[in-house]
Amino acid sequence: MSAINWAAGGIIALSLMVLSVHLVADTNEFSVYNIEWNGTSTLHRIVEDAGGSMVWDTSTLQALDNTTLIIIAPYPDFDSEDVVALREFIRRGNAIVIADDSGAANSLLIALSSGMRVIPANLSSFDREYNDPRMVRGVRSSNTTLLPDVTSIITNRAAVVEGGDPLITTTLLSWLDKDGDGRISPEEEIGRFTLIATEDLEGGLLMLVSDPSVVINAMGVQDSNSENLRFIQGMFGLRAHTALDLINGHTGSAGPTTRLLQDLKKSSTVRIGVLVLCIIGIGLVFRRMRKRQQR
């Protein structure tokens, strides 16, 4: 095979590789690479469109000021260096938003000396969507001035936030459905439960959201009039800049193929190699064309 054919084949292969970075979707829940109903690809796009940044290494938080960091569906074990970086980040007056329904965030909350906790529970309500008692509608607390444009949100199997200053709560027609039968039993607690709370912490702001699914693709974040999109936009307004954490939560999770392609995309060596091969390939093409013209 001639050099020109090798070059052409290489350029085609590299072009397909670059294209696949954008086309290969992931199925991991909450992943920014997941374009399906349970992914956060729309959130990722919204953050990028707003000029926000993606955090792959918590050491980069040192360069971020007047910023809201969003952590979705966190892993249960936070690295000690990450905890230190997050503590210093919030001490500089920044804001951290954590969305969790499993209780995995509690270890970080304890490390940050926060008084808030995530309490996993079978939270149900008569104020709901799609006639599903677990799709609880949250309403704005009358005791807060934060996020003035956010009057309500829709949750899906939310937990309960304990502590902090309530921002979004359920209505009084809500209960902890311990037996899971979708009905209120005499021994089950009825009342208003906190879905989102905030806390002033060491000069910064900490917001705890009891349901990470409020930001997934299927929860109306693609609808310009949706309540959940207004909540996301409200989070962006907490500080001048926004950053999405892709290391401590499931938003950065990816299958092996997606991870490989993303690593290649981020590698400066690969980008330089692609550029060099393209230049060589173009040079070979012009050389062959010139030879043909001389015949």
N, C-alpha and C positions, 0 to 999 in steps of 0.2 A: 504493500500500500504506500502511495506517495506521501511526502510530507504535507502536501496541501490537504489531502484527505484526512490525515491524522489531525491536523489543526482544525479542520472543519468539524470533525467528529468531537474533538475536545470542547470546542466552543458550544456546540449543541448540547453536550452533556452538562456543561457548567450552567448553561442557560436554563436547562430543565431543573437543575438542582436549586438555583436561585428562585425559580418560579414555584417549586414545591414548598419552599419555606413559607410562602404565602397561602398555598392551597391546602397543605396537609393540616387537617383538623384533629383535635384531640377529644377524647371522651371523658377525661378526668373531671369529676365534679368540682365546680368553682374555678376551673382553670381558665386563664385568659386565652388559651389556645382552643378552647371548646366553644364552637359556634352553635351548639345545640341548646336545648331549653335550659339545662342545668349548668351552663358555662357562664363565664363573665367576660366574654369577648366584647360585648357592647360597652361594659364598664371600662375596659381597657381602651377602647376607641375614644370614649368620652374624655377620659383622663388625658390621652394624647392630644385630642383636639383642643383641650383647654390649656395646652402647653405644659402639662404635668410631666413628671419624671417617673421612671421605673427603678425601684431599688432592688438590686441584686446582691448588694453587700452593705451591711449596716454601717461600715466604716465611712461610707459616702454621706451618711447623715450629718457628719461634721460640717459639710459645706452647705447644708440646707437651713435656711432661717425663714421665719414667717411662713411656715409650711404646715399643711395637714397631711399626716401619714396615715394611710388606710391599710389595715390588716384584716383580711377576710378569711374566716375559717382557719384560725391559727392551729399549728401543731402543738401538742401538749408540752413538749420539752423545748425550752428556749436556751440557747447557748449563753453562757455567762457573759461572754463578750458582747453578744447582742443585747442582753439586758442592760449592761452598762451604757452602751451606745444609745439605747432607747431612753434611759433615765436622763442622760445628758441632753438628749434631743428635747425632751419635754421641759427640762430646767431652763432652756434658752427661750422659753415662751411659745414653743410650737404646740401643735395639737396632734393627738393620736386618736384615731377612731378604730375600735376593735369590734368586729361582728362575729359572734360565736353563740352556738346553741348547745354545745356539748360539755361545756365546763373546762375545755382545754385552755382557755385564756386565764383561768384562775391562778395558775402558777406565775404568770407574768404579772397579773394584778397584785399578787402578794409581794413579788420582787420589787414592784414600783411603789409599794406602801399605799396602794389604793384601798379604799374601804368598800369598793364595789365587787360583786361576785355574780357569776352566771349560775343560775340554778336550773338544771334540766328538769322539765316538767311537761306533763301532757296538758298544756294550756288550751282551753276551749272557750268559745264565746257564742252568744246568740247574734252578736254584731260581727258578721262573717261574710266571706265571699263564696260564691258557687255552692251555697248550702252545705259547706264543709266547716264543721265547728272548729277544726284546727287551723283554718285560714282566717285568722283573727284580724279584725280591723283595729288598728291602734289610732287613738285620737290625741291631740295636743293637750298637754297639761296646762292648766291655767296659771301655774306658778313659774313659768319660764319666759324669757325674752329671746332666747336663742332660736335660730332658724324661723323667723317670723312668717315666711311663706309656706311653711310645712304645717298643714292642719291635720293630716292623717297619713297612715301608711297601711299597706297590706302585707301581712306576714304569712308564713307557711310553716307550721309546726315550730313555733317560737318557744324559747325558754323564758325564764323570768329573770329580770335584773334585780338584785338585792343591793340596797345602799345607793348612794349618790343622789343627785337632784333629778327627779323625774322630768323627762322631756316629752316622751310619748308613752301613754298608758292604754290599757284596755278600758272598755266601759264597765260599769258596775254589773252588767249581765254576763259576767265571765266567771269561769271556775277551773279548778285543777281536777281534771277528769282522771282520777286514780285508777278506776277500773276500765277506762277506755271504751265505755259503752255509748258515748256521745250524748249522755243525759246527766242531769244533776242528781246526785244521790245525797241522802241526808248527811253523810259523813264527809262530803267533799266541800272544800273551802270555796266560797263565793265572794266576789268583790272585784276591786280594781287592782290590776297587776301592772308593774312597770315593764315596758318593752325596750325603752331607750332611756338611759340616764347619763348625766354628765358629772364631772368632778373637777374642781380647780385643784391642780396638783403641782406643787413645787414651781409655781410660776407659769405653768402651762395648762392645757386643757385636755382632759381625758374623756372620751365619749364611748360608752359601751352599748352595743346593739345586740339584742338577744336572738337575732335571726340573720345569719349570713345570706339567706336566700332572698332577702329584700333587694339584692343587687344583681341577681342572676337574670339571664336573658328573658326567661319566661314570665318574670314578674312585672312586666309593663315598662321596663326601663327603655324600651325602644319607642314607646309612645310619648310624644311630646307633651301630652296632657296628663300623664299618669302621676299618681301621688308619689310613687316610689322614685320616679325620675326627679321630682321636685326635692325629695329628700337628698338624693345624690348631689344635686346642684347646691343644696343648702350646706352639705358637708364641705363642698369646694369653697364656700364663702366664709368658712370659719377662719381661714387665713388667706394670705394673698396667693400662695402657691399650693399645689397638691402633688403628692407622691403616692404611688401604689407599691406596697411591699410585696415582692415576689419571692422572698426567701423564707419567711417565717410562717406563711400560710399556704393554703391549697391553690391560691391564684397562680402561683408559679409552677405548679405540678404539671408534668408532661410525660407522655410515653417515650420509649427509647428513640423512636424515629423523630418525633418532634424535638426532643432534647438535642439529638445529634445535629439536626438542621439548624436549630437556633444557635448552637455553639459554633457551627461553621459560619453562620451569618455574623456573629459577633467577633469572630477572629480577624484581626487586622492582617495576619499572615495570609489567610485564605483570600481576603479581598485583594491584597497585593498580587497574589498568585494568579487570581482570575484576571486582573488587569493586564499582567505581563503576558499571559497566554493569549488574551484577546489581541494585544498589540502585535505579538508574533504572528498570530493567525491572519490578521489584517495585512501585515507585511508580506506574508507568503502569497496571499490572494492577489495583491497588487503586482508582486513579482511575476506570478504566472500570467496575469493579464498582459503585462508588459512584454513578456516573451512571445505571447501569441500575436501581439501587434507587430512585432519585429519579423515574424515569419512571412 
